[in-house]
Structures are given as C-alpha cells and as structure tokens.
Amino acid sequence: MGRGDLTNAEWVRLEPHLPASGLRGGRWNDHRRVINGILFRVRTGIPWRDLPERFGSWKTVYERHRRWSADGTWDRILCAVQADADLAGRIDWSMVSVDSTSCRAHQHAAGARKKKPRVPKKRTTPRHHRPDEGLGRSRGGLTCKIHLAGEGGCRPMAFLVTPGQWGDAPQMIEVLEQIRVPRPQGGRPRTRPGHLGGDKAYSSRRNRRYLRRRQIKHTIPEPKDQRANRKRRGSEGGRPTGFDSEVYKRRNEVERTINRLKNSRAVATRYDKRAYVFHGTVTTAAVRLWLRG
C-alpha cells in the first residue's frame, strides 16, 4: 500500500457504495487500484499521463473519474458515506457554517470546447455542467470559487462551484438546498441543521427570510451600511438582527474544512477544463475526508 492509498478500514466503508464490478465486458474491474490512482492525482495535482505505473493505465483512471463525475456516481458515494456517518452519530448537526474560497485556475484549465459535453454512451448532459465552465475573471485573474457548507466536525456537507467573480450571498440558499443526508433506516433525508453561521458576506434580507421560513437559527453579523440603512428607515427598517459573539467563534470550523479540502493540490489549484470534472475532483476529496472520519 502506497502513501495516500485507501487503508483497509477506509476500503471497508467505501466498497459497499461502489458500482457493481465484474459486469459484462469487465468494465469496472479492480475498483481499489483505480480509485487509489484517482486519489493520488487529486492529492498531488500531477497530469493524468504522469500517474505511476502501479495504478495501471492512466487513461483507465482518468476515464473512470470523468464518467463518475458526469453521471453523478461521486455524488451518490458522498451521500452514502454521509448517511453512514450520520447513522453512527458522527455528524455534528448543532451548527453548520457557510463560506467560500477562491481557486486559482491553471492555464491548462482554460480553453474547453464550446460544444456541450455528453455522458459517455448516453445522450444527456453531465451533472453540474455549466456553459461558463465555472471560470471567471476576478482580482486574482482566472479563478473559480467553491461555496461550501461544513458541519462541526470540519467535513463538507455540500458545495457549489461558480466563476471566481460571483458573490457569496446569492449562493447561500442553493448550497443549503443541497444538504440532503439519507436515513438508511427509513424516513426523509435530513436537511436542516440546528444553527447556521456565516460572515458579513451572507447578510441579506433574502437570506434571513429564507432561514426564518425554515426555522433555522442563525448567527450572521450585520454590515455597517445595512445597519445604518435600517436605522435610517426607522420602524419600516425592521428590528435589529440578533448576534451571539460566542456562537460566532465556531465559524472557524468551516474555514478549517476548506483548509482540509485544499490540502489536495488538484482542489487548491484547478487543472480541469470542464466544470463537472472539477466538481467530481472536489467531491472525491470530500469523500476521502468523510472516510477518514
């Protein structure tokens, strides 16, 4: 077993959720070696062609990662390992925090074809495909942004990939809507945390109305300009927003989650041309964090 490969304990957790192997044509044979190759590339960020020979053909490793990114297999695996963690009581639902991080795009990430990609052997568009490929110009140059919701144990619950110049507040609702942890023993998926934390960037009347409607307590500081505008309007401006400085200290948990994700070099710097492939890369890194517990 090489450095960074799946341990036996991690493989036992992961194997039940993988697509069935040994089917006609032998398409999914030897999952463990191929997944170790995918994890090696995600961790190091090297070109696919430079994968060590112990992982087999680099094209086999790349194609499996691309297919699983396109048809949503990585997303289903992430939901499954989250469900196992929730069943074992390893998810801290007491507070979920939201934040975003910018990822500098490598020059190889630019120049994707304008033609819509297709799921292999299917006439459908891959999940998470974006016409803009999730790339945009921001102050740091060509970048993309990961909007993320993390639980108290410093593991990602849901995330969204957008161009780098997109704001944080408009993406909060969409990120929270993606939190769906199935319950293997039956019942509706769990979607609502006990508390939500966010910085000033997420302070908006739209976001606060959404959180109140879903009965989610939240700690989001109010910027000075919004506070002054509320006071200027008098009684029409509404009541002051509540803020608990002690609860707000827990917002560091989502920042630590981002740091753990960006320990994977293929996440910290984007090398993938297609947005759906990069989404699969981030999902793979998230799955590894959940397997480690």
Order of alpha helices (4+ residues) and beta strands (2+ residues): alpha-alpha-alpha-alpha-beta-beta-beta-beta-alpha-beta-alpha-beta-alpha-alpha-alpha-alpha-beta-alpha
